[in-house]
Amino acid sequence: MKNLFHCIYVMIIMLCGTFGFAQQNPVSWKTSVTQIESSVYQITFEADIENRWHLYDIGPYEDGPNATAFTFDLPENASLIGSVEMIDKPVRKFDDMFGMEIGSFEKKARFGQKVKLSDGGASLKVNVEWMVCDDRQCLPPTDEDFTINIGSQNGTAASNSSTEEQSQITETNQTDRDRSLWSYIIDAILWGLVAILTPCVFPMLPMTVSFFMKGSKNRAKGRAGASIYGFFIILLYTLPIAAIILIIRTIGGDDTTASIFNWLSTHWLPNTVFFLVFIIFAASFFGAFDITLPSRMVNKSDKNADKGGIIGIFFMALTLVLVSFSCTGPIVSTIIIKAFAGEFWTPIVVMLVFSAVFAMPFILAALFPAVLNKLPKSGGWLNSVKVILGFIEVALSLKFLGTVDQAYHLHILDREIYLAVWIVVFSLMGFYLLGKIKFAHDSEVGHIGVGRLALVIITFSFVVYLIPGMWGAPLKALSGYLTPLTTQDFIVESQKPALQINDEGKNVKYGEFLHLPHGLKGFFDYREAVEYAEKVGRPLFIDITGHGCVNCREMEARVWSAPEVIDILNNEYVVLALYIDDRKTLPESEWITTENGKLLKTLGKVNFNFVFNKYNAISQPHYVLEGRNGKVLVPPRNYDLDISGFVQFLKSGIEAYKKEN
């Protein structure tokens, strides 16, 4: 038994190691420069430290932890005054592990270094090395290089704005990824619970647990076996996805990986394939046919499951995954396809969460066998779950066709057609729940219970909510899933998009096929927007967006629609939208060649290359406020539905722009 748990521990460590490569260091740095005398400057290094972690002070500590250290590479006209000082006071306490008193910081730490210049300005190179620990572990020492400009160069005051902005951009992008990741995790939990209720999985629950209880000499060993069984289920769902992504990132690097994921989420080929996959699985859920893996594969796995020990348990888990494929395949496809639109580690985490939720009932039922007696018996209700999933799959499949329609400007699946299909699909689902529609494998519905009645009320209420959208209602709750309001032909006058024209009354570049929401006027080409901003003396509001971006549409519907936001964007900014997934082929004169020799021909690829290199941004939406000479005025902002926070973000950009003058 001791060896058994040792094996489990080793496997858990191996799995955690897979995700360890993706771990972000919990400390982010930013710098600033302050002139304190005519030729003396202070450089401030500020560390933001995530919760539960602590950063060691500057020490030094002999035979102790790695203290925070600063190494300066100075030009001839610069010299240090003293050494690095700790602006914030560290918390000092005796550390039992190192046997000495050690100082450390939590949440925030600031360090200062004075520099004296003999003339002009200078560019300093600084390396910062640090180590962080929590109550259980320490991460390996990490370092980062900074280039900091101080003093006057070419008659202008130079600063480390690029370094600081880069740090702030990184922090903001990480916050955005965290928000998006949590939304995907919630989806994975819900789909994992739904998968358990499918007719391919639910009946196997008591059968599998019964096998472990009866096939073991004692109950404790049976429970341990069932726990390992659940662990192998998690591995079988998660490791293939992790392997694919690790291979892609190892071979191609971050830039190539981001391009691949952008291609997956916007190109017509994968989106059409995703649409067909959803429709095929929906047909299977409706009972048209069963999707199963080759019987030879299932039989071979089942035969190997007869072997004893951990190997036999592994093949039992593999058999469950293969046999349940006809029900879990569509669900896994749904959440993985959605997750692939996010940051490239998201699919791994999403699949880990889904498989853990999916495997948990097997583990819990083995630990508490009496629970099985309280579970509802298998029956027609399981088939009803599949049919309901079929309706949902049909509705969700339109998202992929909508992305293709938007990216290539086909104008086939405009908003009113999209809504019409959804209204019909969910109406049919409501009638099915009432028992008015039956499929081949359905049981007779003599009466409906309270639970089914509640689902009927929810479904038809949702249909009623959709109907005003046919006349131009914004339907903010669904803004991330529907095509933009600007694609709708039949719409009330107040909701119609404004024509994108410049001061001379001519269409702006790309304005014939791109539009801004809520009647806003703006631009879709960076150079054109910059020229106009300089002419009218306003800062740029840069919206890095995409046709397939769910969060972009939600931000436009819920935040941009606020009267105060519209007023500021209309009267204080020049609005620029850069679509990084648009498939419009540009004239040959506008094609560009990247540093690695790749020729970019479409508007989306050109924009993607531009924003990746200039703003280090791959997430959508990403909002940048830019002043003169391309200077980023304040830290960029990403997906955040806080309207007051967005207004403050816009106002802070205006204040920073005015200070430039």
N, C-alpha and C positions, 0 to 999 in steps of 0.2 A: 504493500500500500504506500510505503514511503517513496519507493521508486516511481510509483504512478504519479504522485503529486509532484515529484521532482520533474518528471517529463512535462507535466502541465505548466509548471513554472518556467521551464526553459522555453517552451513554445510561446508563452505569453511575452517573455523578454525578446524573443526573435521578432514577434509581430510588432512590438513597440519599437524595436530598432528600425523597422521599415519606415515607420512614421517619424522617427527621430531625425532623419535626413532633412525633413521639411520644417523642423522646428525653427521658429524665428527667435533670435536673441532677444531677451526681455528688456534690453536697454537700447534706447535710441538717443542720439546726440544732436544738438544744434548749437551754433556758435553766434556770437555777436561781438562787435568792436565798439568801444567807447573812447573818445579822445578826452584825456583828463588834464593834459597840459599841451603846450604848443607842439612838442615833438614826442610826447609820451602817450601811449595808448594802452588800454586794458582789453585783453581778449577774455571773454567769458565763455566757458564750456558748460553747457547745461545738459544733464542726463535725466531723461524720463524713464522711470523704473516701474515695470509692471507689478501689480499686487503680488504679495507673498515672496517676492525676490528682494535681496539686499545686495548693494554694491559696496565693496570695501573702499576705505579711504586711501590716502596716498602713503600711509605707512611711514617707513618701510618695516617689514616684518621678516626677521630671520627665522627660517624654518617654519614659516607661517603661510597664510594665504597670499595669493598674488595681489599686491596692492595696485591701485589705479596709478598708471604712470604716463607721463607726457614727454615725448621726445620732439625737440624743435630742430628744424633745418633752416638756418637763417642766412639771408644774404649779407654782404659786407656792410651795408649801411644800417643794419639792425642789430640790437643787442638786448639781452634779457635783463630786467631789473629784478633781482632776487629770484626766488623760485615760485613754483605754483602754490597758490594759497587756496584753502578751502573756504569758500564764501559761506556755505551752510555748515553748521556744526554737526559733526557725526555723532551718532549714539555709540558710546563706548561701554563694553561689558566684557566680562571674562568668558572666553570660549574654551569649553572643556575639551573639545576635539584637538585644538592646537596648543592648549595649555598656556594661554597668554591673553592679555587684554587687547581687544581689537575694536577698531572704530568702523562703522558701516552706515550707509544711507538707505532709506526706504522711500519709494515713490519719486523723490527728486533729489538731485545733488548738483551743486554749482561750484566750479573751480575758476580761479582767475589768475592771469599771468600778465604782468606789465612788460611792455616792449618800448624801447627808445629808438628813434630813427635819427640818424645824423643828417639826412637830407631827403627830400622828395617822398616817394612812397616805396612800399616794399611788398613782396609776395612771400609769405611764410608757408612752409610745409610742416605740418604737425601730425605726429602719430600718437593716438591714444590707445592704450592697452588696459583692459579691465577684466575682472572676473566676477561673476555673480553666483550666489548660492541661495537656496531656500532651506527649510528645516530638514529636508531629506536628501538633497543632492547639490552638487556644484557643477556648473557648466565649464567646459574648457575655456582657458583665457582667450579673449577675442580682441582684435584691434581694428582700428579704422583710421584712414588717412584723410586729412583735411588740407585744403589750400586756402589760405586766408590773406586777403589783400587789405593793407592798412595804409593810411596816409594819403597823399595827393599824387595821382598819376595822370599825366597829360592834362593837368589843370582841373581835374575833377576828383572828387572824393570817392575813393574806391572802398568797397566793403566786401564782406563775405556773403553777400546776398545769395549768390548761386548755391553756396554750400548749405546755407540755412534753408533756402527754399527746397533744396533737394531732400534735406532731412524731413522738412514738414510734409512734402509730397509723399514720402515713404510712409510717414505716420498716418496720414489721412487715408492713403490707399489701404493700409492694413486695417484701419477701423472699418472701412467700407467692406472689405473682404469678410471681416468678422460678422457684420450684420447680415450679409448675403448668406454666409455659411450657416448661420442659425436658422434662416428661413428654409434652406435645403434640409437641414437636420430635422426640423419639424415635419416636413413632407415625408422624409424617410421613415420617421416613427409612425406616422399615420398609415403609410403604405405597408409597413411591416405588420401592423395590426390587422389591416385588411387581408393581407396574404394568408394569415393564419386561418381566416374564416372561409377560405376557398375550399371547394369540394375535393381538391387534390391533396390538400394538406390536413384539414381538420380531422378527417377520419383516421389519419395515421398517428395522431397524437396519443390516444390510449393504447393503440397497438404497439407503438414503439416503446412507451414507458413500461407496458406489461412485459415486453421481451426482456428488458433490463432487470425488472424485479424478479421474474421467474427464472431467468437464465443465470442468476448469480447465487452463490452459496449463502450470502448474507445481504441484508438490505443495504448496508453501508456501501458495499462494493457495487451494488446495482446503481445506487445514486451517483457514485463517482463515475461509473461508466456512462450514465446518461449525461453528466456534466461535460465529460470529454466529448461525447457525441455532439452536444450543442456547440462546443468550442470548434470542432471540425467543420460544422455547418458555417460558422463565421469565416473560417479560413477559406473554404471553398467558394464563397461569394466574394470575398474581399481581395484575396491575393492575385487573381487574374487581372483585375482592374489596376491594382497597384503595380503589377509587373509591366503592363502596357504603358502606363504613364511614366514609370521610371525609365523605361527604354527610350521613350520619345524624348524625355528631358535630357537623358544622358547623351544621346546622339545629337540632338538638335540644339540644346541649350534653351534658355528662357525665351529669347526672341523667336526662334523657330517654333517652340511649343505654343507660344501665344498666337502665332500666325495660324498654326494648325487648328487650335480651338476656335479661332475666329472663323476659319474656313468651315469647320463643322457646324457652327451656329448660324451661318448666313448663306453659304453657297447653295445653289439650287439642287445639286446632286444629293448631298447628305440629307437635306431637308425633305426632298421628295421621297427618299428612302425611308426616313423616319415616319413620314405621313403614311406610306404604304404599310409599314410595320404596324402602326397603330390600327389601321383599318383591318388588316388581316387578323390581328389579335382580337379586335372587337367582334369580327365575324365568328371567331372561335368561341368567344364568350357567349355569343348568341346561340351557339349550338350548331352552326353550319358544318363544322368539322372539329376534330381534336388535333392539336399540335403536340406531337410527342417526338422525343429523340429516338434514334434508331434502337430497336428492341435488342439488338446484339450488344450494344453498349450498356443498356440497363441490365440485361441478363448477366453479363460478365461481372458487372459491379456487384450485383446481388449475390452471385456465386462466391465472390471473394469475401463478402460480408460474413460468410459462415466460418471464416477463420477466427481464431480466438485473439484475445489481447487487443492492444491499441490498433493494430492493422485492421482487424475485423471491424472495429468501431468506425475507423476512418471510411471503410467501404460502405458501411451502413449509412453514414452521413452522405456519401457520394450518391448512393442509391436514392435517398430521399430527395436530394437536389435534382437528380435526373427525372425521377418519376413525377415530381411536382412541377416540372418545367412548364407544362401546358397552362398552369395557373399563375405561377410566379414569373414566368418569362415576360409577359406583357407588363407586369408591375415593375420588374427590374429594369426593363427597357425604358419605361416612363421616367423613373427617377434618375437613371443614368444619363439619358438624353437631356433632361433638364439641367442636371448638374454639370454636363460638359459645356454648358454656356457660361459657367462661372470660372473662377480661378482654378488652375489645373490640379491642385491638390484636393479640391472639393469632392470630385467623384469618389476618391478613396475613402474620405471620411464619411460621405453619405452612404456608401455601400457597407462600411463597417457598422454604422448605426442601424441600417435596415436589417442586416443579417443578425445583429445582436438581439433586436426586438423579435425577429422571426424565430430565433433559436430559444429565446427565453422560456416560452411555455413548456418546451420539452424538459428543460432543466427544472423548472418549478414543479411540474407535475410529477417528476421523479422524486423530488425532495418531499412533496406533500401529496401522496397518491390519493388521499381522500378527496382532493379537489376534483378529481375526474368524475366522481359520482354526481357532482353539482353542475357539470357542463351539460348544455343542451345536446340532445341526440342528433345524429346526422339525419338529414332529410331534405325536403324540397327547398327549405330556406337557404341552403348552401348554394343551390343553383340560382336562386334569386340574387344572391350576392354577385355571382358571375355576370348575370345579365345587366345588373346595375352598373358594374364595372365596364361592361361593353358600351353602354350609352356614354359614360364619362370618357372612355377612350376615343369615341367618335368626336366628341366635342373638343377634346384636347388636340386631336390630330390637325384641326384647322390652324392651330398656331404656326405649324411648320409651313403650310401653304401660304399663310399670311405673310410670313417672313420672306419667302421667295417673291411673292407678289409685290412687296414693298421694296425689296432690294433691287429688283429688276424693272420696277415701274410698269408692271403688266396691266394693272387696273382691272383685274378679273375678280378678285375676292375683296371688293370694297366693303366698308363697314356694314352697310345695310344687308348685304348678302350674308356676311359672317353672322350677323345677329339673327337673320331669318333662319339659318340652319340651327343655331343654338336654341331658338324658341321652339322649333319643331322637335329637336332631339329631346329636350327636357320635358316638353309636353307629352311626348310618347312615353318617356320614363315615368311620368306621373300616372298616366293611364295604365302602364304596366303594374305599378305598385297597387293600383286599385283593383287589379285583376281583370281589366278590360282587354288586355293584350296578353297572349300566351305564346310561349315558344315550345319547341318539341319536347324538351325534357322537364317542363314545368309541371308541378303538381296542381291539382284543382284548388282554387281559392274560394272556399265557401263563405268565409267572412274575413275581415281584416282586424288585426289586433291594434292596440294602442300605439305600439312602436311603429308599425307600418303606416298608421294614420298620421303620425307625426312626420314621417318621411314624405308622405303625400302633401301635407300642408307646406312643408319646407320647399318641396320641388315646385309646386304651382306658384308659391309666393315668389320664387326666383324667376319664374317665367313672366309673372306680372311686372317684376322689376325690370326685365329686359325690354319689354314692349315699348316704353317711351324712347328708348334708344333709336328706334326706327325713325323718329322725328328729330333726332339730334341731341337727346339728353346725354350728358357726358358719361354717366354710369361710372363714377370714379372708383367704385370698389373693384371693377373689372378692368381698369385702364391698362394694367400690365398684360392682359391676355388678348384684348381686342385690338384690331387695327386702328390707327389714329383717326380722330374725328375729321381730319382734313381729307380723308379718302371718301367720305360720304357724299353722295350726290344730292339726296333729298334731305335738306337740313334747314332749320329755322334761320332767318337772315342774320340774327345776332351772333350765330356761332360760325358763320362762314369765315374761312381763312382770308387774311389780307393778301393782296397781290404784292409780291416782293419786288419793289421798284426803288430806284435810286432817285436822287434829287432832280435828275433830268427826265424823269418819267420813264426810263428804260428799265427792262427787267435786269435784276442783279444776276450775276453769274450762277448758273445752275438753278435759278429761281423758277424755271419753267417746269421742273419736276420735283423740287424740294420746297417744303413749306414749314413755317413756324406755327405753333399752336396759339390759340386765343387772340388771333388777329395781330400778333406781334409782327413788326417789320424788321428785317435783318439780312444777314449775308451768309453765304455758304463757302466762300473762298477767303482764305486768310489774308492774302495781300490786298484784296479789294476792301475787306473790312478794316484793315490797318490804315489804309489811305483815307477812308471815310472818317475813321475815328480821329485821325490827326487834323482833318479839315474842320470837324465840328467841335473838337476839344473835349472828347469824352473817353473814358476808359472802355476797354473791350470786356464783354461778358462772353466767354468762350464755352460753348456747350459741346463736350465730346460725347457723342451719342451714336446710336445705331438703330436701324430698322427693326432688328430682332431683339432689342434691349427691353425687357419687361419692366425693369426698375425705372428706365427713362420715361416710359409712358405714364407710370404711376406718379413720378415726380411732376410731370407736366400737368397731370389731371388734378393732383391734390395740393401741390405747392405753388406751381406757376400760376394757377388759376386764381389765387388770392388777389384781391384788388390792389393791395399795397405792393405786391411783387410785380404785377403787371405795370403799375404806375412807375415804379423805379426803373424797370427794364426799358420801358418806352421813352422815358424822359431823361434818364441819367446815364444810360449805357448804349453802346453799339453792340447789338446781339449778333453773335457768330455761331452757327451750328456746323460742326465738323462730323459728318457721318463716316465712320470708319468701316462700314460694311456695305456701302453702296456699290452696286455692280455695273454702274454706267461706265461704258468704255470712253475714255477721254480722247480728244484729238491727239495725233501723234506728237505734236509740238509740246504737249503737256505731260508726256510720259517721262518717267525718271528712272535712273539706274542706281541701285543701292551700292554700298561699298563692296558687297560680296558679288557684284555683277548681275544681280537679279533685276529684270526689267518689270516695272510696275505700270500697268496700263489703265486700271480702273480707278475711279474717284475714291472708292473705299480704301484700296490698297495704298494709294498715294497719301491719303489722310492718315491712315494707320501708321505709316512709316514716319510721317511728320510728327504726330503727337507722341509716338514712342520715343523718338530721338530728342524732341524738344522738352516734353513734360514728363517723360518716364511714366506715362500713363497707359495702362491697358484695360482698366476697369471702365465700365459704363454704368450710369452717367458719371462724368467727371467735369466739374465746373471750375474754370480758371478765370480770375480777374486780372487783366493785364493792362499796364500803363504804357508809357512811352518807351521806345527802344526795347520792347519785348520783356520788360520787367514785370514779374509776378508780384502783384501788390500785397496780397495776403495769402495765407495758406489755402490751397484749393479745397473744395468741398465735394463730397460724393453723395451717395444715396442717403437721405435723411429727411423724413417727412415732417420735421419740426418747422412750421412756417415762420415762427418768430426768429428762430435761429438762422433761417435762410435770409430773412429781411436784414438781420444784423450783419450777416456775411456780406450782403450787397452794400450796406451803408459803410461798413469798415473799408471796403474797396474804394468807395468814393472819397472817404477821408484821406486814405493813403495817396490817392491820385492827386488830390488838392495839395498835399504836402510836397509833391514833386515840383510844383510850379513856384 
